[in-house]
Amino acid sequence: MRIRIAALTAVAALALGAAACTEAEQDKTQTETNAAAEDTGSAIQEEAAQIGTAVKAGASEVAQEIDEGTDRLAQEADEQEAETKADTKGN
């Protein structure tokens, strides 16, 4: 019961506080809130762009490593084939 009374008191105090603000104060608060939200949105966009760039760079690096790996495997396969041909001719 005490918790309900405390909660109701807090809600009532907030409601009275909000009602006591003038319209100009409310407008100013809304403007500040909107500006803060815009700044936050810009910061999030910047971070997302940086993450995107990092992911793109990482993907390019992985693609390069795969390309080098397949080239190396192809070279080894060619060498093995040549070795097999040489062994076959020698027997």
GUFI-168067 format. One record per residue: residue in three letters; x, y, z of N, C-alpha, C in turn. Coordinates in steps of 0.001 Angstrom, whole numbers, plus 500000, padded with zeros to 6 digits. Example, Ala and Ser with C-alpha at 12.3 -4.5 7.8 and 13.67 -1.06 7.14 Angstrom:
<recs>
ALA513190494310507800512300495500507800513200496700507800;SER512850497750507080513670498940507140512900500030507870;
</recs>
This chain:
<recs>
MET500816498816500000500000500000500000500863501252500000;ARG501940501206500770502830502373500825503432502666499464;ILE503759501590498724504351501772497407503362502462496476;ARG502088502076496538501071502698495692500923504178496015;ILE500903504482497293500755505883497695501966506685497228;ALA503165506119497391504380506810496950504378506990495439;ALA503947505957494723503911506043493264502897507075492809;LEU501724507068493419500696508050493065501156509468493391;THR501832509624494511502357510935494893503370511417493864;ALA504251510514493424505266510879492432504613511269491115;VAL503625510494490691502929510805489438502208512145489551;ALA501570512375490668500866513638490864501844514808490858;ALA502991514638491494503989515714491528504507516014490132;LEU504737514969489343505194515180487967504123515885487136;ALA502885515461487322501796516084486578501651517550486949;LEU501733517846488223501646519241488657502838520044488157;GLY504013519429488167505213520099487664505086520413486187;ALA504562519458485440504382519673484002503334520743483752;ALA502295520729484541501230521723484375501716523107484770;ALA502646523177485713503140524464486180504053525123485158;CYS504627524360484226505489524931483200504646525791482266;THR505206526904481890504494527758480940504592527135479553;GLU503767527603478669503802527093477302505155527394476664;ALA505720528542476965507036528904476427508105527935476925;GLU508019527561478199508983526606478754508813525241478109;GLN507563524861477894507308523585477240507833523597475810;ASP507625524705475096508124524832473726509654524771473699;LYS510279525465474650511740525457474731512244524041474999;THR511586523359475927511976521989476246511801521088475030;GLN510703521269474310510460520462473111511530520739472057;THR511894521996471876512927522358470913514265521731471295;GLU514597521800472581515848521201473052515832519687472883;THR514694519085473154514560517637472990514722517252471530;ASN514100518014470644514218517734469209515663517881468736;ALA516345518931469227517743519138468848518613517992469347;ALA518368517556470567519134516437471121518887515165470318;ALA517638514946469929517300513769469132517985513832467767;GLU518031515022467177518691515193465877520190514931466002;ASP520802515465467049522226515232467281522507513744467470;THR521637513097468222521800511664468460521666510898467150;GLY520682511290466352520487510634465059521697510812464159;SER522263512013464155523455512271463344524632511432463825;ALA524791511350465127525885510554465687525717509083465331;ILE524487508596465391524221507199465049524527506955463573;GLN524135507892462716524410507746461285525916507718461026;GLU526654508570461716528102508611461552528732507287461984;GLU528297506781463127528826505505463609528476504382462638;ALA527266504395462122526851503355461175527697503413459910;ALA528007504616459450528851504768458266530245504217458529;GLN530777504495459708532105503985460059532103502461460142;ILE531046501914460712530931500458460798530831499864459394;GLY530033500497458545529892500028457166531221500033456436;THR532005501082456638533316501173456002534239500068456507;ALA534203499826457806535041498772458388534636497398457870;VAL533339497158457768532850495869457262533265495690455807;LYS533131496757455027533506496701453611534995496397453474;ALA535828497063454268537271496820454219537589495386454623;GLY536916494911455665537136493534456108536724492529455049;ALA535601492786454396535124491884453349536092491869452167;SER536631493027451819537601493099450725538859492317451071;GLU539302492437452318540490491711452756540250490205452711;VAL539100489767453166538774488342453131538700487850451687;ALA538094488638450817538003488251449408539398488124448794;GLN540292489036449143541667488975448639542370487717449142;GLU542185487394450421542803486197450987542257484927450326;ILE540965484908450035540363483752449354540943483618447955;ASP541065484747447265541623484741445913543056484205445929;GLU543856484694446874545234484224446982545278482735447334;GLY544372482309448204544318480902448586543964480003447416;THR542993480414446619542611479588445463543719479587444412;ASP544415480710444253545552480752443326546643479782443784;ARG546912479778445082547927478898445650547520477427445457;LEU546243477122445689545765475752445495545855475336444028;ALA545543476242443125545639475935441698547091475668441313;GLN548011476464441845549432476261441563549896474905442089;GLU549485474565443307549855473272443891549270472117443076;ALA548044472297442587547415471256441769548181471080440457;ASP548606472186439850549384472116438616550719471413438867;GLU551367471733439974552636471096440320552442469602440563;GLN551369469258441252551083467838441520550800467097440223;GLU550082467729439325549784467105438036551067466887437237;ALA551943467886437228553219467756436519554062466648437132;GLU554075466558438455554826465531439152554282464128438831;THR552957464047438770552319462770438444552674462352437031;LYS552657463285436078553019462976434698554471462509434614;ALA555325463185435371556743462822435367556938461417435932;ASP556224461108437003556319459772437595555803458707436652;THR554742459013435920554138458058434992555097457783433847;LYS555760458795433328556703458626432220557943457854432691;GLY558317458054433917559513457394434448559302455907434689;ASN558086455452434854557806454040435140557614453307433884;
</recs>
